[in-house]
Amino acid sequence: MARFLWICAAGAAGTGARYLLSTWLSRFAGPAFPWGTLAVNLLGSFLLGAIMEIGLTTAILSPGLRLTLATGLMGGFTTYSSFNYETLQYLQSDSWLLAAANVGATVAGCLAAGTLGVWAGKLLVGR
């Protein structure tokens, strides 16, 4: 139960950090392009890669701390980082087809799901 609570707390911290960084960058750079979201996804991908590499190849991070940082903090900060890390794992093992399938299915699937979600939302509110 303690591990679960640590992951939840880290997720809340990641969500707060995402909000602060994204909001600040959007104000700083303006609303013409989603710089805040891009920065969060780039930084989250970098940080998750570093956390996993250090956590899986050294004793610097305990498995519990690695899980808390990767699943909690980075999960709250950006889920794109998980998608990126998983795709990189396919590429590093020369599984190009699986990497391409993951990218294609994620991008096309999320665009389709988002479109359906907008449609469903409009349907629910009668628009």
SULGIUR-V981768 format. One record per backbone hydrogen bond with DSSP energy under -1.0 kcal/mol. CO is the residue of the C=O (numbers start at 1). NH is the residue of the N-H. E is the energy in kcal/mol with one decimal. If there is no record, write none. Layout:
co->CO nh->NH e->E
co->CO nh->NH e->E
This chain:
co->1 nh->5 e->-2.0
co->2 nh->6 e->-2.4
co->3 nh->7 e->-2.4
co->4 nh->8 e->-2.3
co->5 nh->9 e->-2.5
co->6 nh->10 e->-2.6
co->7 nh->11 e->-2.5
co->8 nh->12 e->-2.1
co->9 nh->13 e->-2.1
co->10 nh->14 e->-2.6
co->11 nh->15 e->-2.4
co->12 nh->16 e->-2.4
co->13 nh->17 e->-2.5
co->14 nh->18 e->-2.5
co->15 nh->19 e->-2.3
co->16 nh->20 e->-2.6
co->17 nh->21 e->-2.7
co->18 nh->22 e->-2.6
co->19 nh->23 e->-2.5
co->20 nh->24 e->-2.4
co->21 nh->25 e->-2.6
co->22 nh->26 e->-2.2
co->23 nh->27 e->-2.2
co->24 nh->28 e->-2.7
co->25 nh->29 e->-3.2
co->26 nh->30 e->-1.6
co->33 nh->35 e->-2.6
co->34 nh->38 e->-2.4
co->35 nh->39 e->-2.8
co->36 nh->40 e->-2.3
co->37 nh->41 e->-2.5
co->38 nh->42 e->-2.7
co->39 nh->43 e->-2.9
co->40 nh->44 e->-2.9
co->41 nh->45 e->-2.1
co->42 nh->46 e->-2.2
co->43 nh->47 e->-3.0
co->44 nh->48 e->-2.7
co->45 nh->49 e->-2.0
co->46 nh->50 e->-2.3
co->47 nh->51 e->-3.0
co->48 nh->52 e->-2.8
co->49 nh->53 e->-2.3
co->50 nh->54 e->-2.6
co->51 nh->55 e->-2.9
co->52 nh->56 e->-2.4
co->53 nh->57 e->-1.4
co->54 nh->58 e->-1.5
co->62 nh->66 e->-2.9
co->63 nh->67 e->-2.3
co->64 nh->68 e->-2.3
co->65 nh->69 e->-2.9
co->66 nh->70 e->-3.1
co->67 nh->71 e->-2.3
co->67 nh->72 e->-1.0
co->68 nh->73 e->-2.0
co->69 nh->74 e->-2.8
co->72 nh->76 e->-2.3
co->73 nh->77 e->-2.0
co->74 nh->78 e->-3.1
co->79 nh->83 e->-1.6
co->80 nh->84 e->-2.8
co->81 nh->85 e->-2.6
co->82 nh->86 e->-2.7
co->83 nh->87 e->-2.2
co->84 nh->88 e->-2.6
co->85 nh->89 e->-2.0
co->86 nh->90 e->-1.5
co->87 nh->91 e->-2.2
co->88 nh->92 e->-2.9
co->89 nh->93 e->-1.2
co->90 nh->95 e->-3.1
co->91 nh->94 e->-1.7
co->94 nh->96 e->-1.1
co->95 nh->99 e->-2.3
co->96 nh->100 e->-2.8
co->97 nh->101 e->-2.5
co->98 nh->102 e->-2.6
co->99 nh->103 e->-2.5
co->100 nh->104 e->-3.1
co->101 nh->105 e->-2.9
co->102 nh->106 e->-2.2
co->103 nh->107 e->-2.8
co->104 nh->108 e->-2.5
co->105 nh->109 e->-2.0
co->106 nh->110 e->-2.6
co->107 nh->111 e->-2.2
co->108 nh->112 e->-2.5
co->109 nh->113 e->-3.1
co->110 nh->114 e->-2.7
co->111 nh->115 e->-2.2
co->112 nh->116 e->-2.6
co->113 nh->117 e->-2.5
co->114 nh->118 e->-2.4
co->115 nh->119 e->-2.3
co->116 nh->120 e->-3.0
co->117 nh->121 e->-2.8
co->118 nh->122 e->-2.5
co->119 nh->123 e->-2.4
co->120 nh->124 e->-2.8
co->121 nh->125 e->-1.7
co->122 nh->127 e->-3.0
